[in-house]
Amino acid sequence: MDKKDEIIARQMEIIRSMTEQNLRRVGSDLWGSGAPAPRPPAESGEKTEKETQEISAAEKTPAATAPAKEDIKALQKELDGYIGLENVKGEVRSLINMAQVYQKRRENDLPVADMSLHMVFSGNPGTGKTMIARLMARVYHSLGILSKGHLVEVDRSGLVAGYVGQTAIKTSKVLEQAAGGVLFIDEAYTLTFGTAENDFGQEAVDTILKAMEDNREDLVVIVAGYTERMHDFIESNPGLRSRFNRYLEFPDYTPEEMLEIFRENCKKSCYEPSKAALDALRSYFEKMPASRRRTFGNARGVRNVFERILSCQANRLAEKEQVSREDLMQLLPADVEAATRDS
C-alpha cells in the first residue's frame, strides 16, 4: 500500500468509526422511541433494481406491526429544524393543526367534513419532497389518521407493466403494500405525459384513483415532480383534479441554505471546514450560473460537492509526511477550489 492509499484508508477508518457511533446514538434516541427508521431522501432518477426487488420481497412478506405513535410536538420540532422550506413548513403546520382539530371534534361527537389529505408536491429534484412526505406519514399515523404510517415510494417503473392487463395488477400490489400509509409517486407526470397509444400509464392512474376512493380512510397518495409538468398531469384527468386539492411548492435552496446543508454534512461526518473554505464555497454557490443551477440538484448537489471536497482533501493529505487527527478533520479553501474548479 502506497502512502496515498494508507492516508485514505486511515481517513475512511476514522469516518467509519464516527459514523457507527452516530448511528448507535441515533438508534438509541430515535428508533428506540418507536419511530420508523429514517431512509435517505430520494428524488427523480434514483430508483434502482434493488428497490424493485425490495418491493417484490415486500409483497411476499406479511405486514409488519405498526410502530408506536410519536409525540406531535416532537415531530413539529423536527419539521422546524429542516433547513429552508419556510412556505412548505407553514403548510405542513396548517395540515397538522387541521387534523388535530378534526380529531378533537370526533372525540366530542361533532360532525366533521371529509378531509382530503392527498397532495401534490412540485419542485426541482433535491428540494426535500420525499423528506416531507415521510414526515407527513409519521404525523398522520401519530394523529390516528393512518394505521401504519409508513411510506412506499415508487415511480412509473414500479407501477406500469409492458403487457395488456398487467399494469392494474402491478399497481394494485403497490397500493396493497401502501395501505395504512403514504404512497409517494415520484415523477408522476410520466404516467400521462407524452404517452403513446399503446402506453399503460393511464391504466395505472385509473387503478390509483379507484384505490383512493375505496381506501380513503387509510391511504394517502402524494404525487411529485417538476412544477409545470405536475400542473399538466393534474389537468389531464378530471379524477385527478377532484382528488388532489392540496399543493405544496418546493423552492430551490438559496446559496446560504445550501451552505448550511454543507455545514450539516460536515457536522454529521466530523469534518471542520475553515472559515475561508466556507467563504470559498459560498462564493461558488452565489456565482453559479442559472443554467447550472437548474441541473445542480439542490441538497443532492451539495452532497455531491461535499464528496468531491473530501476526495480533494485526501489528495492533499497524501503529500504530507505526517497526518494528524486534526488534519483528517479539517477542510481548507484549496480543497473547495479543487473540487469546484471544473464544475
Secondary structure, DSSP 8 states (H G I E B T S, - for coil): --HHHHHHHHHHHHHHHHHHHHHHHHHHHTGGGT---------TT---HHHHHHHHHHHHS----------HHHHHHHHHTSSS-HHHHHHHHHHHHHHHHHHHHHHTT---------EEEEE-TTSSHHHHHHHHHHHHHHTTSSSS--EEEE-GGGT--SSTTHHHHHHHHHHHHHTTSEEEETTGGGGTTT--TT--HHHHHHHHHHHHHHTTTS-EEEEEE-HHHHHHHHHT-HHHHHH--EEEEE----HHHHHHHHHHHHHHTT-EE-HHHHHHHHHHHHT--HHHHHHH-THHHHHHHHHHHHHHHHHHHTT-S---HHHHHEE-HHHHHHHHTT-
